[in-house]
Amino acid sequence: MPKTPTIDPAELTFEQARDELTAVVDRLQRGTESLQESLDLWERGELLAKRCEDFLAAARERIAQVVAAQNGPAGPESPTKSA
C-alpha cells in the first residue's frame, strides 16, 4: 500500500494539527493497522503533538506578556496569605 504524502507539521495551523492528531489517535486505537503502519502513525502523531504543544506554549507566553503589560513591572498586588 503506497504512502500518502503528508504535509510537514510545521506548515499546519493549530487546528489542522489537532484534527490530524485526533484522526491518528483514532486509527491507532482501532488497532486495525499493520505494525509498520502503526509505527508510522505513532511517529506522525508525535510530530503533530509537538506542533500543538509549540502553539500552546506560544499562546501561554503571549498571554503572560499581555498580563505583565497590564500589571506593570511589579506585578499585580495580591493579599498575602497568612499561615
N, C-alpha and C positions, 0 to 999 in steps of 0.2 A: 504494500500500500504506500503510494508516494506521500511524502510530507507536504502539507500545505504551507505556503510561505507565510511567515508571521511578521508582524510589524515590530520593530525594535521598541521595547517598552519605554525607552527614553522619549519616544515620539508620541506617546499616548497621554491623553488627559487623565486626571484622577479618575473620572467616571468611567472612561474606557478601560483603564487598567483594573479598576474594581470589578466591573462587569465581567471582563475576561477571566479574572481570578476566580470569581464565583462560578463561572462555567467550568473552569479547570477543576475546581474542588468537587463540583457535582459529578463530573466524569470519573474522577478518582474514587469517589465514594460509591459509585455504581459497581466498580470492580470488574468491569467487562473488558477492559483494555488489556493488551498483552503486556508482559513485563517491560519490554523496551518502550512501548508507548506510555506506560505508566511513569517510567523514569523520565521520559521526555516531558510529559505533562508536569511532573513534580518540579523539574528544573525550570520550566516556563513559569510555573506558579511562584517559585522563589524570586524570579526576576520581577514578576508583577507585584508581589508583596513588597519588595524593596522599593519599587516605584511609588506605590501607595504610601509607604512609610515616609519616603522622602517628601512627598506632597504634604503629608500631615505635619511633619517636623517643620517645614517651611511655614505652614499656616500657624502653628503654635508660636514660632518666632515672630511672625508678623503681628499676631495678637499681643504678644508680650511687648513689642515695640510700641504699639498703639497705646496700651495701658500705661507703659512707662512714660510716654509723652504726655498723657493726660494727667498723670500723678506727679510729674516733676521729678527731679533727680533724687529727692529724699524719699520718694515712695509715699504710699498712702498712709495717712495717720490711722493707726488702729489701736484700740484699747489694749493694754497689757493684761494678760490673764494671770491672776494670782493663784498660787497653788493651794 
